[in-house]
Amino acid sequence: MQLDFFPSRSLTLYLAKMFVVRIFAVLVMLVLVLMALDLLGNSGKILEPEGNGQAEILKYVSLRMPQLISRFLPYSVLLATLITLVTLNQNSEVVAMKAAGLSAHQVLSPLLLTAAVVSIVSFGFNERIVTRANATIKAWEAAEYGPIPEDSGVRANVYLTDGEDILTAASLTGAGAQIELSNVTWYTRAPGGIIREQVRASRATYAAPGWQLEDAKRFDVGSAETEELETLVVGETLTPGQIDMQSVDPDGQSFWQLSETIDAFEAAGRRTTEMRAKWWHRISGPLSALLMPLLGSIAAFGLARSGQLFVRAVIGMALGFAFFVIDNAALAMGSFGGYPPFLAAWAPFFLFLLLGETVLIRTEE
């Protein structure tokens, strides 16, 4: 048996090239199909504002496509693994490699190396492109695909509480005393939580203290009467600092920005469980591509003429999709505080790493 992990440079390049081509082909197919389905559901909303046309459709595609690439790259690696290994098995190339003295791990080593490179590229792509696309598209959706301010600090779906009362805004721009809220709703509630009054306004600015609503419409729940007001000041105990901290979107921040935000929240005594889980998942998420060759490796071994090749491929696919299901469930539990953040992000990865190694060693080594 060869003792080198990569016993042949030619074989390593051959398998890596084959694997990369299939990853790219599967990813393009998935992204194009899902982008077409997404446009079918959202193109009407995008074209609804006056003046929107083909340019806005292309803008939406440019923002949505990075999200799809980031989300489905690990799936592409899984499917590419199965396609590559099934092809090698059918052509008896795996048999030839094992007859030459290669172990199962050596057969998989070029695929694992390629998947590791994909993980690194995925991390950089998420940090440089996907986070910015997340922040922009959320702000655009909050503005109902209308014009949004050219401000890098645009944030969407702001939700704050002032005692029993609630202040929500579709989007936020600026920072500190220069914060501007758009599409604002203020709910006045009774001590039991029942809404007594609702005020809607197109815009709100800091009034030191409180927030001044402009062009407000007040609806009294008890009398069912509506009143139009030019201005109204609400939320006098809400400061710009509180709004800055409450309106943070972890998906729209880079790894390092999110780290600074977590430190600021912890210094202020705020809950950071959800952000900490997503921070850890920024590393474990891209690394999931590294697991796919291991989980799909069951399709590579065993004689093709035995009639079990299809069953092996299905088992490999089931293992891969089980990982994604458990990973999403663990991340959700970590966000709710059910799991510690580190455990929520890393437990599925190490669990399936051990499971894949166990299956490979028990069946082939």
N, C-alpha and C positions, 0 to 999 in steps of 0.2 A: 504493500500500500504506500502511495506517495505521502510524504510527511509535510510537504508545503501546502499551505492553505490555498494558494493559487498555483497549481502545478504547471500550468501551461499558459504562456502569454497569449498565444493564438486562440486557444480555447476560451480564455477569459474575454478577449475582445469580441469573439464570435457570439458568445452568449449575451454579453452586455449589449452589443449592438442590436441583436434580435429583440431583447427585452425592451430597450429604449424605444424602438420603432413601434412595438405593440402598445406600450404605455401611451405614446403620443397619439396613435390611431384611436385607441379606445377613449382617451380623454376628449379628443376632438369630436368624436361621435356623440358622447354623452352631453358635452356642453352645447353642441349645436341643437340636438333634440330638445334638451331642457330649456334652452334659450327660446326656441320657437314656441314651446308650450307656455312659457312665462309671458311672452309677448301676446299670445292669444288672450290671456287673462287680463293683461294690464294695458294694452295699447289703447283701449277706449278711454281709460282714466288719464293716460298721458296726453291724448289729443283733445281732451275735454276743455282745458283752459284755452281762452282765445289767443290765437297767435302760435300755438304749438303745432308742429308739423314733423317733417322727416328728420330735421336736425335734433329735435327732442327725443325721437325714437332712437336715433343713433347714440345720443348721449346716454339714454337709459341702458342701451346695450353695452356701452363702454364701462358703465358703472356696475352693471349686474354680472357681466361675464367674469370679472375677477373673483367675485363671490362664488360663482359656480365652479370655477377652476379650483379654488381653494378647498371647497367642500367635497368635491368629487375626485380630486387627485388620488387619495388613498383607495377609493373604489376602483379607479382606473388601474392602479398598481396591482390590486387583487385580481381583476379580470385579466390583465396582461400576464400575470404570473400563471394563471390557469391555462390560458391559450398557449403560452410558450412551453410550459411543461408537458401539456397534453400532446403538442406537436412533436416535441423531442421524444416522448414515449412512443408515439405511433410510428415514428421513423427509426425506432430502435437505437437512437443516439444515446439515450440514457444507459441502455444495456452495454453499448460499446464503451462508454466512459467508465462504468463500473468494472467491466472486464479488463480495462487498462489499469485498474487498481485504485480508482478514485472512490472516496467515501461519499456518502449522501451529502455531508456538509461541504465537501469540496465541489460537488456538482452544483450546489446552490450558491457557493461563494461569489461567483460573478453577479448573480441576481441580487444578493444581499449588498454587495458593494454598490451596485447601481441604485438600489433602493435607498441606501444611506445618502448618496449624492442627491437623489430626489428629495429626501427629507430636508437637507440643508438648503436646497433651492426653494423648497416650499416655505421654509421659515423666513428666508429673505423676501420672498414674494409677498407673504402675508404682512410683513412689517412695512415694506415700502409702498405697496399698492393696495392691498385689500383693506387695511385699516382706514386709509383715506377714502376709498370707495364706500365703505360702510358709513362713515360720518356724512359724506355728501348725499348719498341716496336716502338716508334716513331724514335728513333735513329737507330734501326735495319732496319726499313722500308726505312729510308733515305740512308742507306748503301746498299739498294737493297738486303737485307737478307744475305749480306756477313759478314765477320768478322768486329766487332766493338771494339774499344779500351775498355779495362777493366777500365773504369773511371766513377765514380758515377756522374760526371758533364757533361755527354754527353747530348747535346741538338740538336734538329733537326730543319731543315727548317729556317735557318737564313736569314733575309732580311733587308738590310740597304741601306740608300741613302747617297750619298756624293755630295751634290748640285744636279745637273741634273743626275749624274751617279748613278748606282745601283750595289751593291755587294750582291750576294746570295751564300749560301753554304748549302749543304745537311745536314751536321752535324758539331758540334763544341765540342771540348774537351778542358779541362784546364780552367784557369782563369788568368786575368791580362796579363802581357807580355808573358805568357806561352800559350796563346790561340793558338789552331791549328784548321784551317778550312779544311774540306774535300769536294771534288767535288764542286769546286768554279767556279762561273761564274761572270764575270765583264762586265757590259754594259756601254759603253760610249755613251751619248746621246747629240743631238744638243739642243739648247735653246728651241726649240718647242716641245721637247720630242721624236723626231725621233731617233732611234738607229743608230748610225754611225759605231759602232765597238763592236764586242763580243769577249771576251777572256775566254776560258775554261781552268781550271787547276785542277790537282788532289789534290793539297795541297797548303795551304797558311799559312804563319807564320808572326808574327809582325816584321817589319823591322825598327821601330823607326826612322823616321815616316813611315807610309804607311804599306802595306801588300805585302809581296813577294810571287808571284805566281810561282810555280815550274812546269816544263814540260807543259808550257802554249802553247795553240794554239789560234792564233788571226785570226779572220775573219773580213775583211773589207766589210761592206755592199755595199758601193758605187762601188768598183771595183770587188766585189765577189771573192776576193783572200784570200787564207789561208796561214798563216805564222807560223812556229813553233819556239818557243822561249824557251831557257833554264830557264830564270827567267825574271820576270817583276814586278815592284813595282807599285801598284795602291792605290787609296784611302788614300792619305797622311794625310788627315784631320780626318780620322776615328781613334779614340783611342780605346784601349782595354776596357776602361770603358763604352764607347758608345755601343760597341758590347755586353758587358756583360748585359747591360740594355735592349738592343733591342732583345736579343735572349732568353728572359725569357718565359718559357712555363707554364702558370698558372695550367694546368692540371697535370703537373709533379711535382708540389710542394705541400707540406702538408699545412694544414690550417695555422699553425704558420709561416712557411716559406713564404707563400704568404702574410701574414700580414706584415712581415718585408720588403718584396719586394715592397709592396704598399707604405709603409712609405718612402723607399728609392726613389721611383719614384716621390712621392709628394715633397720630399725635393729638388729634382732636377728640379722640375717644369714640370714633364712629365704627360701625360694623363693617368689616372688610372681607367677610367670608366669601361672598360671591365673586368679588374682584380677585381675591387671592386664588380661588379655584381656577378662574379663567387665566390668571397669570401663569400658573403652573401648566395649564393646558396649552398655552402658547408654545411650550416645548414638547410636551407629550403628544399633542395633536399631529404636528408634522412627522414625528418619529413613528407614528402608526404605519407609515409606508414601509418602514423597515421590517415590520411584522408580516407583511403580506406574503413575501416569498416563503417564509417559514410555515405559515398557516396553509398556504396552497401547495406545499411540497408533496402532500400525499398523492397528488395527481401525477407526480413524476415517476413514481416507483411502482413496481408491480407490472407484470407482463400485459401488454396491450391485448394480446390474443386471449387472455383469460376472461374477457367480457366484463371486467369490473372497472375499466377505465372511466366510464361515464359515472359510475357510483362514486369513485374516488374524487372525480372533479366536483361532483355535487357536495361531497363531504367537505372538500376544501373551501368551496364557496360558502357553505353553511357556517364553517368556522370563522371565515372572514366577516360575514354579515353579523354573526353573533357578537363579535368584538365591537362592531360599530354600535349595535343596540345597547350593549352593556356600558360602553364608553359614554354614550349620551345620557343614559340613565344615571350613571355615577356622577357625571358633571351636574346634572339637575339636582341630585341629592346634595352635592356639595354646595350648590348655590343656595339651597334652602337651609343649610346648616345641619343636614342629617349625617354627612360624612365630614371629616376634617378635609380641608382643601387639598393638601398633598395627596391624601389617600384617594380622593375623588378623581384627581387628574391622572395618577400613576398606577393605581391598583389594577384597572383593566389591562394596561400595557404589560405589566409584569405577570399578571395571571395568564394571559394568552401567550406570552413569551415562554413561560414554563410549560404550558399546555402544548404548544407547537413543538418545543424541544422534546418533550416526553413522547409525543406521537411519532416524531421522526426517529428517535433513538430506539424506541420499542419495536418499530416496524421495519427499519432499514439498517440500523447499525448493529 
